[in-house]
Amino acid sequence: MFGAAATAGSLLLAGGNAGAQTKPTELRVGITTFLSGAASVFGVPARNAAELIFEDINKAGGIGGVPVRAYFVDEGPGTDHLVGEFRRLVQNEGVHIMFASISSGSCLACTPLSDEMKKTTLLWDCGTQRIFEEGKHPFAFRTQGYGTPEVLAPLLYLLKHKPDFKTLAVINQDYAWGRDSWELWKAGMEALKPGVRVVAEMFPRFGAPDYSTEVTRLLAARPDVILSTSWGGDLVTLVRQAAERRLFDRSTFVLPVAEASMQTLGKTMPAGHVIGARGDHWNNHPKPKDPAKLAKFVEAYRAKYNEYPIYPCHHMAQAIAAMQAGFARAIAAKGGGWPNDQELANAFRGLTFDTPTSSITLREDGQGLEDQIVGLSSFTEKFPFAVPKDMIIFPAAMVSAPVGQKSVEWLKTLKPEFLAQVPAPVAG
């Protein structure tokens, strides 16, 4: 079987644009995710979700009758390592499709490779808006939302929940996502609520083990609002150290990427602060598209891994759902034949696919449109960790920059009247 698979992969590589393709003995999927380091608290659950879903897909006969085999690559060693591994998976392992990545820096490094190698690449988790705003990538598609809606939705929620704030501080990780998300927030805030005074801008290094200096500075500055788009182990450390010194009692925190850290934090996360999920992936989603499907995924994941799936798990599930829909569309367009690389990429343009919580459409520029849920941290009898209450579901099109416009420039055009479009909260 291995020899046949290798031969099929070689044929696909050698004849990527040929009219006829030999159906492979396995569908090879390259997946980049954090398997080591602080960010592995995101990456390992995502890998677990992929393995769980692929197991079910293979039990059901695979995709297009072909069983799926995943090749996982660790983002932890850095972008140089990742770029080399991307090339290896395409050139040596003959993968048919790539999933990349968690880190925005990783996606910025890998997306140009999709163009160069003409390999369909699903950007399954990274958030930087720069990917599709700084150039066209005909083989790359992001199967979830991105930085603009993920930052704008919490900002709009804050402006509805606490409209009278006058001062703000930011503490973000010092890399592409931390810098980009602050630029987005600042542009939107200055347009929608001009005059807010920024009393501190702090960018500790990615993976910093201690925030005592930053917490001391924030206690002294006493901002009305503290924004942090930090995630993973960094966010957990920040929240624990800030809570220990009662910083949450003095300022309202806005944590757009909080959902994935809530289980780890448990009761340490204080109630009454603005939290987001980079999409609509809450276990207490107020009105999912397919409640039974959401419950099945959550319970299957819990049964196998003894924890709730977090949003990287849902993002992985979305990428896999998009892959299934894309291959089905490409195979149907070819009358049942196996698609080559160009035909596969063509199938993703404008694709709409279902998730347990909503439907996502991939725009003409490759960007997925995903609704955003934001709420206030709270505790219930059902969950031993904070979940949102007073949730607002922000429609994807409302909070996403239009095709062809750069997010920062678009945000600058918003007017305070834009707040009238914010939907009413939905009971959880």
Secondary structure, DSSP 8 states (H G I E B T S, - for coil): -HHHHHHHHHHHHHTTT-S-----SSEEEEEEE--SSTTHHHHHHHHHHHHHHHHHHHHTT-BTTB-EEEEEEESTT-HHHHHHHHHHHHHTS--SEEE--SSHHHHHHHHHHHHHHT--EEE-S---THHHHSS--TTEEE-S--HHHHHHHHHHHHHHH-TT--EEEEE--SSHHHHHHHHHHHHHHHHHSTT-EEEEEE---TT-S--HHHHHHHHHH--SEEE----HHHHHHHHHHHHHTTGGGTSEEEETT-GGGHHHHGGGS-SS-EEE-SSS--TT-SS-S-HHHHHHHHHHHHHHHSS---HHHHHHHHHHHHHHHHHHHHHHHTTT----HHHHHHHHTT-EEE-SS-EEEE-TTSBEE--EEEEEEE--SS-SS-EEEEEEEE-HHHHS--TTS-HHHHHHT--GGGGGG----B--
